[in-house]
Amino acid sequence: MLLIQDKLVSEELFANEFVCNLKSCKGECCVAGDIGAPLAKNELKILEEIAPEVSPYLPAKARKWIAKKGAWVDEGEYGFATPLIEGNECVYTVFENGIAKCGIEKAYNDGKIKFKKPVSCHLYPIRIAKVGKTYALNYDRWSICKAACTLGKKLKVPVYRFLKDAIIRKYGKKFYEEMDEVAGEYVKS
């Protein structure tokens, strides 16, 4: 782990390559897993507020779920998360040509809302963990992302560079620039 500003950053973010490959994985990360996407507390209110604008993008069963049970769930020890419909896909999932995509992101791309999607989704495969009084940015390996690792290697794109926009969104441009400098030093050594 390397210290950048006040964050612990896994060297794996510089040493491993990653580029999402939806043609191969079909957006499986929106469907697989035991709980939905982790949510920060500030995102709970945002999801409630944007629900009317996002709703038209979602399938009927998702709209019914949100109307009945809400825009997010409390998963106890795991924190807040996006709901899963009957233990399957995230409630915000839309399917296009057999590929799972994010209804929130579609509304954002159409200019209907200013919230792109939950930060945890945007940052994936980086997962953030609280360590004492600081936070650690770790590389999360998931078998469904094998094609993303293969494509990243082919294109020679390190994990952190693939997630540049997401890292800047979460921690700011200065943090990303420092991360890029540290990555350069890491590669030299």
C-alpha positions as CSV (number, residue, x, y, z in Angstrom):
1,M,0.0,0.0,0.0
2,L,1.2,3.5,-0.8
3,L,0.1,6.7,0.9
4,I,-1.3,9.3,-1.4
5,Q,-2.6,12.4,0.4
6,D,-4.4,10.7,3.3
7,K,-5.5,7.5,1.4
8,L,-3.8,4.1,1.3
9,V,-3.7,3.0,-2.3
10,S,-3.0,-0.6,-3.4
11,E,0.0,-1.0,-5.7
12,E,-2.3,-3.4,-7.7
13,L,-4.1,-0.4,-9.1
14,F,-0.8,0.4,-11.0
15,A,0.4,-3.2,-11.6
16,N,-2.8,-4.6,-13.1
17,E,-4.7,-3.6,-16.3
18,F,-8.5,-3.3,-16.7
19,V,-10.9,-2.1,-19.4
20,C,-14.6,-3.0,-19.1
21,N,-15.6,-5.3,-22.0
22,L,-19.5,-5.3,-22.0
23,K,-19.6,-7.3,-25.2
24,S,-18.0,-10.2,-23.3
25,C,-19.3,-9.8,-19.7
26,K,-22.8,-8.6,-20.7
27,G,-22.8,-6.2,-17.7
28,E,-22.9,-9.2,-15.3
29,C,-21.8,-6.9,-12.4
30,C,-25.3,-5.4,-12.4
31,V,-26.8,-8.8,-12.0
32,A,-24.4,-11.0,-9.9
33,G,-23.8,-10.8,-6.2
34,D,-25.5,-11.2,-2.9
35,I,-26.3,-7.5,-2.3
36,G,-26.6,-4.4,-4.6
37,A,-24.0,-1.7,-5.1
38,P,-22.7,-0.1,-1.9
39,L,-24.1,3.4,-1.3
40,A,-22.7,6.4,0.6
41,K,-25.1,8.0,3.0
42,N,-25.3,11.2,0.8
43,E,-26.4,9.0,-2.1
44,L,-29.6,7.8,-0.4
45,K,-31.3,11.2,-0.7
46,I,-30.1,11.6,-4.2
47,L,-31.6,8.3,-5.3
48,E,-34.9,9.3,-3.7
49,E,-34.9,12.7,-5.5
50,I,-34.0,11.4,-8.9
51,A,-36.4,8.4,-8.9
52,P,-39.1,10.3,-10.9
53,E,-36.6,11.1,-13.7
54,V,-35.0,7.6,-13.7
55,S,-38.3,5.7,-13.5
56,P,-39.1,5.9,-17.2
57,Y,-35.8,4.2,-18.0
58,L,-36.6,1.2,-15.8
59,P,-38.7,-1.9,-16.5
60,A,-42.1,-2.1,-14.9
61,K,-41.0,-4.6,-12.2
62,A,-38.2,-2.2,-11.1
63,R,-40.6,0.8,-11.0
64,K,-43.0,-1.3,-8.8
65,W,-40.2,-2.4,-6.5
66,I,-39.0,1.2,-5.9
67,A,-42.6,2.5,-5.4
68,K,-43.3,-0.3,-2.9
69,K,-39.9,-0.7,-1.1
70,G,-37.8,2.4,-1.8
71,A,-34.8,3.5,-3.8
72,W,-32.2,1.9,-1.5
73,V,-31.9,-0.7,1.2
74,D,-30.1,-1.0,4.5
75,E,-28.0,-4.2,4.4
76,G,-27.1,-4.1,8.1
77,E,-23.4,-4.7,8.7
78,Y,-22.8,-4.3,5.0
79,G,-24.3,-0.8,4.9
80,F,-26.6,0.8,2.4
81,A,-27.0,-0.6,-1.1
82,T,-29.1,-0.5,-4.2
83,P,-31.9,-3.1,-4.0
84,L,-31.9,-6.3,-5.9
85,I,-35.1,-7.5,-7.5
86,E,-35.9,-11.0,-6.1
87,G,-32.2,-11.5,-5.3
88,N,-31.2,-11.0,-8.9
89,E,-30.4,-7.8,-10.8
90,C,-30.0,-4.3,-9.3
91,V,-33.3,-2.5,-9.4
92,Y,-31.7,0.2,-11.6
93,T,-30.7,-2.4,-14.3
94,V,-32.0,-2.1,-17.8
95,F,-31.3,-4.7,-20.5
96,E,-30.4,-3.7,-24.1
97,N,-29.6,-6.4,-26.6
98,G,-28.8,-8.8,-23.8
99,I,-26.5,-6.4,-22.0
100,A,-27.2,-5.1,-18.5
101,K,-26.8,-1.4,-18.2
102,C,-27.5,1.3,-15.6
103,G,-30.8,3.1,-15.9
104,I,-29.4,5.9,-13.7
105,E,-26.5,6.4,-16.1
106,K,-28.9,6.4,-19.1
107,A,-30.9,9.2,-17.5
108,Y,-27.7,11.0,-16.8
109,N,-26.4,10.6,-20.4
110,D,-29.7,11.9,-21.7
111,G,-29.3,15.1,-19.5
112,K,-32.3,14.2,-17.3
113,I,-30.3,14.2,-14.0
114,K,-26.9,15.3,-12.8
115,F,-26.0,12.2,-10.9
116,K,-24.0,9.7,-13.1
117,K,-24.5,6.6,-10.9
118,P,-23.5,5.4,-7.5
119,V,-19.8,6.1,-6.9
120,S,-19.1,2.5,-6.0
121,C,-20.3,1.4,-9.5
122,H,-18.3,4.2,-11.2
123,L,-15.1,3.2,-9.3
124,Y,-15.4,-0.6,-9.8
125,P,-13.0,-2.6,-9.7
126,I,-11.7,-0.3,-7.0
127,R,-13.3,-0.9,-3.6
128,I,-12.9,1.5,-0.7
129,A,-12.4,0.2,2.8
130,K,-12.1,2.2,6.1
131,V,-8.8,1.4,7.8
132,G,-8.6,3.2,11.1
133,K,-9.0,6.9,10.4
134,T,-8.2,6.7,6.8
135,Y,-9.5,4.9,3.7
136,A,-7.9,2.2,1.5
137,L,-8.4,1.9,-2.2
138,N,-8.1,-1.8,-3.2
139,Y,-8.3,-3.7,-6.4
140,D,-11.2,-6.1,-6.3
141,R,-10.9,-9.2,-8.4
142,W,-14.1,-10.8,-9.6
143,S,-14.2,-13.7,-12.0
144,I,-16.9,-12.1,-14.1
145,C,-14.3,-9.3,-15.0
146,K,-11.9,-11.7,-16.7
147,A,-12.6,-10.2,-20.1
148,A,-11.9,-6.7,-18.7
149,C,-8.5,-7.8,-17.5
150,T,-7.7,-9.4,-20.9
151,L,-8.8,-6.2,-22.7
152,G,-6.9,-4.0,-20.3
153,K,-3.7,-6.1,-20.9
154,K,-4.2,-5.9,-24.6
155,L,-4.6,-2.1,-24.5
156,K,-2.0,-1.6,-21.7
157,V,-4.4,0.4,-19.5
158,P,-3.7,0.2,-15.7
159,V,-6.7,0.0,-13.4
160,Y,-6.3,3.5,-12.0
161,R,-6.0,5.0,-15.5
162,F,-9.2,3.3,-16.7
163,L,-11.0,4.8,-13.7
164,K,-9.5,8.3,-14.0
165,D,-13.0,10.0,-14.3
166,A,-14.3,8.1,-11.3
167,I,-11.3,8.8,-9.2
168,I,-11.5,12.5,-10.0
169,R,-15.2,12.4,-9.2
170,K,-14.6,10.9,-5.8
171,Y,-11.3,12.5,-4.7
172,G,-10.6,15.4,-7.1
173,K,-8.2,16.2,-9.9
174,K,-5.2,16.9,-7.6
175,F,-5.5,13.5,-6.0
176,Y,-5.6,11.8,-9.4
177,E,-2.6,13.8,-10.5
178,E,-0.6,12.7,-7.4
179,M,-1.7,9.1,-8.0
180,D,-0.5,9.3,-11.6
181,E,2.9,10.6,-10.4
182,V,3.2,7.8,-7.9
183,A,2.2,5.3,-10.6
184,G,5.0,6.6,-12.8
185,E,7.5,6.2,-9.9
186,Y,6.1,2.7,-9.2
187,V,6.6,1.6,-12.8
188,K,10.2,2.9,-12.8
189,S,11.0,0.9,-9.7
